[in-house]
């Protein structure tokens, strides 16, 4: 409980974004984290992850929770990717940090890269290609 309170106080005291978006993101990630079989994280680690994802909205002015969950599930549950927990967690968080749209761009680029009608790349090359595409996703403007 002390960890949750200190994280909430930290988020509330020095956060410059939309508090409602951050609160919703924190709640959504925390609920997903503790109730989702692929996550299976301790509550303190879930709270830390939720705080980091919620804090991203300060830069993007957009919710990142659903984007994080979508890319995390894709990376861990898709037969095409099937990444381990820690790799998927790191990748999903880094993509959402670019922009809430970066995860979707990664998925689209990866699907195209591995498809026989697309680039027909092997998995590792497709992953690198999709990462390069996602990195170039325009961040959401601070003025929006």
N, C-alpha and C positions, 0 to 999 in steps of 0.2 A: 504494500500500500504506500509506503514511503517513496518508492521509486515513481509510482504513478503521480503522486502529489507533487514531487519535485519536478517531474517532466511537465506537468500541467502548469505549474508556476513559471517554469522557464519559458514555455511556449507563450504563455499569457503576457509575461513581462517584457520580452524583447522581440515580439513578433510585429512586423510592419504590414502584413497582408490583411486579407479579409478573414476576420476571426470566424465567421460562420462556415466558410469553405474549409478552413483548417480544422475546425471542430468536427465537421462531418467527415472529413478525410481521416482524422484520428480515430473516430468511432468506427468507421467502415473497415479500416485496416486492422484495428484491434479485434473486432468481431471476427473478421476473416481469419486472422492469425490464430486465435485460440480455438476456433471451431473447425478449421480446415485440416483434414487429414494430411495433405502434403506439407503443410507448414509445421505442425507439431512442435511449436516453439514454447519455451517457458513464458509465463506472463510478463516478467520484467523485460525479456528480449522483444516480445510483441509490442510492449509499450514504447520501447526505444525505436523500433521500426516504424510504428505508427507516428511517433513524433517527427522522425526524419521525413516521412512522406508528407505529413501535414505541413511541415515547414517549407516544402517545395512550392506550395501554392503562393508563398510570399513573392517568389520570383515570377511565376507564370500567371498568377491571378486566376488560375483555373484549377479545378479539382484534379488530383492525380491518382486518387484511390482506385477508381474503376480501371484506369489504364494500367496501373501496377498489377492489379489482380488478373486482368486479362493476359498480360504478357507473362506473368509468373505461371499461370495455368498452362499457357501455350508451351512455354519452355520446359515444364516438368511433365505434362500429361500427353503431349502430342507425340505420336510414334516418330514423327519426322525430326523432332529435336531431342526429347527424352534426356534433358540435362539433369544433373544432380541438384539437390536442394541449394547448396551454398553458391554454386555457379549461377543458377537461375535467379536466386535472390539478389545477388550482386548485379547481374545483367539487367534485371527488371528495374531495380532502383536506379541504375545509371541511365537507363533509357528514359524513365519518367523525369529524371533530373534535367534532361535536355528539353523536353516538352511532353505534355500529356499525349501528343500525337506520335511521338518517336516510336513507341511500342508498336502501334498499328503499322507504321511505315516499315519497321523491322520485319513484322510478320508478312506483310505484302511482298517485300523484297526477297525474303527467305523463300517463300512459296514459289515465286517466279524463278529464283535462282536454282532451286532443286527440281523444278518441273521439266519433264522431257520436252514439252512444247516451249519452254522458256530457255534458260541458259544451260540447263542439264549439268549443273555443277555437283561435285561431291559435297558431302555435308559440311566439312570444315571450311572449304572455299565459300560455300553458300552463306555460312555463318559470318565469315569476314565481310563478304559483299553486303549482306543485310545490315551489319553493324556500320559499315561505311555510309550506307544510305541513311540509316537512322541518325547518325551523328550530324548529318547535314540538314536535319529537320529544323526549320526555323523556330526559335523559341518564341513563345507568346510575348507580344509586346507588353512592356511595363505600363503603357498608357491605356490599355484596354480595360 
